[in-house]
């Protein structure tokens, strides 16, 4: 049996702009949560989140796509959102997250999928297109990567990883990572967010800032420290690091294979990029798009979490590119 924690349903009550019925898929002895909105027979939008977010990241995108006739499937990785949270930090690996998503796709028998992926949703989601290409119609790639020998990790990526090691900003009990999404959306300044994160000070958030914080902190609010291990393992699985355990946890060899295979992808692929991201830079996004002979739609003022800050523009780009195909 897997030791895990389950977030109480009341944590998700009354979230602003996210009043969706939960759905659950059983994987081994745990529940994987996913949003399933729109016509059951509609073409599928598979919306993949990364770290430290969950399906709530797509709150401004789902209504637009549903109105356009799409079935939106937005899963939460185990350890995130409404999904169960294994307490053993060594449980988590990218290969396992990938296997869980494969299980969900095949269980629901999803076809005609448009993948929309960002951050760790890239490696985990793009692996599905490589291994089950017949199920996928097109790819939308946003601020992510696939590891390969030639990839140069940015200083922003290296700082992010460093801050999850001992002595770093986030190497602490119950790191309140929901605050980072308030900061990245420009809803509160660093001088408010970082004292709240590192010293436990009340950030005094109101209005939209408070609503966004409530949404992104809902999965872990009131839970013990073990519920945060999913957050911790994603940064420590980026294959830039030594020793080899990080390469293995990050599924580095598989990512390299998937990157090489996708360079031969023959179906439509479109890049939508937050160009103010210091983790996955505009230069990298444009290089990858050119390698795949893909379109590239920049959002100059958007950072890493472009769904959180510019969901409306992301939705417009998605629908425009499909209409042009």
N, C-alpha and C positions, 0 to 999 in steps of 0.2 A: 504493500500500500504506500502511496505517496503522501507525505505530510504536506498539507497545504492550508492556506487561509482563504476564506471567502468573504468578500466585502458585503456588508449588509445592504439589502435593497434600498433601505431608506436613505443611504448616502446619495442615491441617484434620483431621488424624488425632487421634482420642481426645478430641474436644471433649465436654465434659460436657452431657448431655441433647440432643445434636444429632448423632445417628448416622444420617444420611440419605444415601442414594445421590445423587450429583450427576447432573443432567441439563443438557444444553447445547443451545442454539439458535444457529444461525449467523446473524449479521447482518453483511452486507458481509464483511470478512475477519477478523472477531473472533467469540469465543464469549461468549454470554450465559448465565450459569448460572441455574438455577431448581430449587427443590425441587418434587417432584411426589409427594405422598403421599395415600393413601386410594383408594377405589374409582374406577376409571377412568370408570365411568358415573354417579358420584355428582354431586350439585350442587356447583358450584365455589366455593371460597373463594379469592379473589385477594388475597393478603396483600402490601401494598406498604410498603416501608421508605423512610426518608428519610436524613438526614445526621446523624452520620457512621456509620451502621449498615449492616447487611445482613440477609439472611434469618434469621440467628441470633437476631435480635430477637424472632422469633415462636416460639422454642423451647418456651415453656410453653403456647402456644396451639394449635399444630399437633396435638399428641396428643389434646387434648380434642375438637377438631373432627373429626378422623379417626375417633375412637371414636363420634361421633354420625352418621357416614355420609357426611361431606363429603370431597371431593377438594380438597386444599390445594395451591395453586400459589403459591410464594413466590419471585419473581425477585430477582436482584441487578442493580441498575443497572450499566451499564458504568462501570468505575472503582472498583467496590465489590465486596466479598465475593469469590466465586470467579470472577466475570466478569473478562474482560480489561480492562486499564487503559491507555487511550491516554495517551501521555506528553506530548502537546502540550496545554497548558492551554486553548488556544483551540478545541480540538476540542469542548469541553463546552458544551452549551446545553440549556435545558429543552425546546425544540422537538425536539431530537435525541433526548433521553431519551424523550420522548413517542412519537416515531416508532418507536423500538426496542421499546417495550412494545406498541404496536399490532401490530408484526410478530410478536411472540411470541403474542399472543392469536389472531391470525388463522391463524398457522401451526398452532397446537394446536386451532384451531376451537373455542375455549371458548364454551360456552353456559350459560344459567342461572347467571350469575355473581353472587355477593355480593361486592362490593368492600369490602375492609377497608383503610383508608388513614390515614396519619399523616405529618406533616411534609411533605417534598417528595413523598412518595408521594401526597399529596392532589392537587396540581395535575397531576401526571403521570397518576395513576390516574383522577381525575374527568374528565379530558379524554376518556378512552376511553368513559365512559358518555354523554357529550354526543355524540360522533361515531358511536358504535355502540350506541345505546340498546337495540336489539333483543337484544343479547347479555347485558344486565344485568337482574337481578331485583330487587336492592335495594342500598342503599349504607349502609355503616357509616363514619362520619367521626369521626376522633379527632385533636385538637390539630394542626390545620392551617389553611389559608386558601386563598382565591383572590384574587389582586390585583384591586382595583377602586378607582376614584377616591376613594370614601368611606371606604375601609379605613384605620384609624389604626394604624400600626405601634407596638408597645409599646416601652417603654424597654429591656426585655429583648431584644427583637429587634434594636434598634439597637446595643446593646452587643455582641451576638453578631457582627454584621457588622463592627463597629469592630475587634474583636479579630482579624479575619482580614486587616486592612490593616497596613501598615508601622507598627511600634511596638506592635502588639497581641500578646496572649498567644500566639496561634496562628500568627503570622507568623514562622515559623522552619523550618529544615530538618526534615523527617520528624516533623511534630507527632504526638505519641503520643496520638491522640484516643480510643483505647480506654479510657484512664483516665477520661474524662469519663462513660462509662457506668457505671463502678464508683461514681463520685461520685453520679450521679443516682439510682442504686438505693439510696443510703444505706449502701453497704457499706464506705466509707472516708471520712474527713473531708477537708475542703479543705486542712488543713495537711499532709496526707500526699500528696494528689493533685497539688496545684499545684507543690510543689518537684520532684516526679518529672517533671511535664510541662515545666516551664520550665528546670530545672537538670540534668535527667537523673538525679536521685537515685533509688535503689532504693526503691520504695514499701513493700517488705516485705509484700506481700499474701499472705494465706493463705486456705485454705478457699474459701467461696463467692466472695469477692472475687477471688481468684486465678483461679478458674474462669471468671468473667464476663470478666475482663481478657483471659484467653487466647482466649476466643471472639471478642471484638470486635477484638483486635489481630491475629488470625490472617491476615486478608487482606493486611496490609502488613508483617508481621514479616520482617525481613531484606531488604526491597526497597529500592532507591535512592529518592532524593527525588522523582523524576518520578512514582512510583507514587501520590503523595499529591495529585496535581493534581485528581482528582475531588473530593476533600474540599474543596479550596480554592475550586473554582468554584461549588459550591452556595451558600455564603454570599454570594459576589460576584455572584450572579444574582438576588438578592432585589430586586424592582423599586422599592424605596424610594429607591434611590440615583440620583445623577447622576454622570457624563453618561449619555446615552441608551443607551450600550452595555449597561448593567446592565438597563435596561428590556427591551432586545432579547434579551439572553441569558436573561432570566427569562421570556420569552414573555408579557410583560405585557399586550399587547393581546388575545392569545388567552385568557389567564386571565380578563380582564374579560368577554369574550364567554361563556366557559364558566360563570362565576358567574351571569350574567344568564339563561342558558338553564336552569341547574339550579334557579332559583327557580320554574320551571314544571314541575319533575319531578313525575310523577304516580304513581310507584311508591314502595314503602316506603323511608324513609330514617331512620336512627337515628344519634344522636350519642352517643358515649361519651367522656368528657372528664376528663383529669387536671387537677383544679382548682387545684393548686399550681404550675402552669406560669406562669412570668413572661414567656414568649414569646408564646404564644397563650392569652390569659387566659380565665377562666371566663365573664366578661362577654361576650367576643366569641363564645365557643362557644354560649352561651344565645341571643344575638341572632341568630346564623346559623340555629340550630335553629328558632327562632320564625319566621324568614322562610320556611323551608322546611316549616313545619307538621310538624316532625319530633319524635320523642321525644328526651329528653335524660337520659342516665344519668351522674351525676357520680361521680367517685372523689375525694373531698375531699383525701386525703393524697397522691395521685399527682401527679407532675410531668409534664414534657414527654414522657418516654419511658415511658408507662404500660404498654406491652407488656413492657418490661424489668423493671419493679418490681411490676406488678399483673396479670400475664398471666392468672392464674386468674379474677380478677374480670371482666376483659375477655371471656374465653371465656363465662362465665356470662351476661353481659349479651347477648352475641350470640345464644346459643341461646334465651334467654328471649324476646327480641324476635321471633325467627323463629317460635317456638311460639305467640305471641300474634297473629300476622298472620292 
